[in-house]
Amino acid sequence: MKYIYLLLFVCLFGINNVSADTVGEFCNNENLIPFIQIVSIIINAIKIGVPIILIVLGMIDMGKAVASQKEDDIKKGQKTLLSRCLNAGIVFFIIAIVQLIMNILNNVTGDSVWDCVCKFVGGCSTNVETSNNLQSL
């Protein structure tokens, strides 16, 4: 049954060849640059904001546990703080590693597809063309 839906989808919408030129034109569209910037800002905000929020919440839980002065609550608070700190590190480093990989792929291949993905992820080094486009906005 799944194959029938897939076949129906392919027949209705078709599969067009997507070339690097098409993707390059898509990312260099002047109307799309603000959207790309917003997505990049949101990803960077998640990269910084989520770990800060997790650590602050862990500190609040630990403070409550210490204020209650119960041994079990303190151990539970320590465990929660450690768990949230590890999760904060994971969130930060996963996004940073993805940005680094996209930047490396963009610099090594020079392909417009990786350049487009890199712009969305927010990890690409700014080149002259991008900085000129951003200044014109």
N, C-alpha and C positions, 0 to 999 in steps of 0.2 A: 504494500500500500504506500509506503514511503517513497518508493521508486516512481510510482505513478504521479505523486505530487511533485517530485523533482522534475520529471519529464514534462508535466503540465506547466511548471514554472519556466522551464527552459523554452518551451514552445511559445508561451505567451510573451515573455520578455526578451528572450534570446540572450546569447552570450556574445558580447562584443569584445573585440580585441582591445585591450587597454595598453597603450604604449607608454613609454617613458615621456614622450613629448606631450601626450594628453595630460598626464599627471603634472608635468612641469607647467603647462599652461594653467591648470587648475590651481596650483599653489601660487603662481605669480599673478593671479587675477587681483586687480587693485581693490575690488569690492570684497574680496575674501580675506585680505590682510588683517583687518580688525578682528574678524572671527578667529583667525589663527592666533593672534596675540591674546585674545581672551582665553582660549583653550590653554595656551601656554602658561598664562598667569594662574589659571585654576589649578593646573597640574603642579606648579611650583608652590602654590598656597597649600595644597594637600600635602606636598612633600615636607613643608615646614610646619604647617598648622596642626596636622593630626598628631605628630609626635609630641608637640608641646602640650596639646590638650590631654593626651594620654598620660604624660608624666605628671601634669598638674593634678589630674584626677587621682592618680596613684598616690601622690603626696597627701591629698585630702583624706583618702582612705586610711593611709598610714597615720596621719594626725588624729583621726577619730579613734583609731585603735589604741594609740598611745594615751590619749585622753581617758579612755575607758579603764586603763591600767589592768586589763585582764590578759593573762598569758596567752590564752587561745586567740583572742582578738588581735594581739600584737603579731603573732605568728601568721595569722590569716592576712593581716595588713601587709606584712613583709612579702608574703607570697604574691599578693595582688600587685604591690608596687613593682616587684621584680618582673612579673608577667607583663605588666603594662610598659615597663621600660624596654623589655625585649621586643614587644610588638611595635613600639615606637621606632626602635632601631631597624626593624625589618621593613616597616613602611618607608622610612627615609632611604635606606640603602637599596631597596628594590627600585624605587623611582630613579635614584641617582645612577644605578647600574644600567638601567634601560636608557637613560639619557646619554651616558657614556658610550654605550654600544651604538646607539644611533649616530652619535657624533663621529665615532671611528668609521662606521660604515659609510657615512656621508663623505668623509675626507678621503678614504681609501678608494672608493668606487667613483665618486664624483657624479653619481647617477642622480637624476632629478627626482626619482621616486624616493630615495633615501633622504634627499634634501627636504622633500615635502613632509615626510614622516618626522624628520628631525625638527622641523619648524613647529609642528603640532605638539610634539613631546616637550619642546622647550629646551633641548639639550644641545642644540647646534651652536657652533661658534659663529658669531656674526661676521658676515662678509660685507664688502662694500655695497653691493647691490641691495641687500636686506636693510642695512643701516640707512641708505638713501631713501628707500621706500618708507621706512618708519619715520624719518625726519620730515617727509613730505606730508604726512598725515597731520 
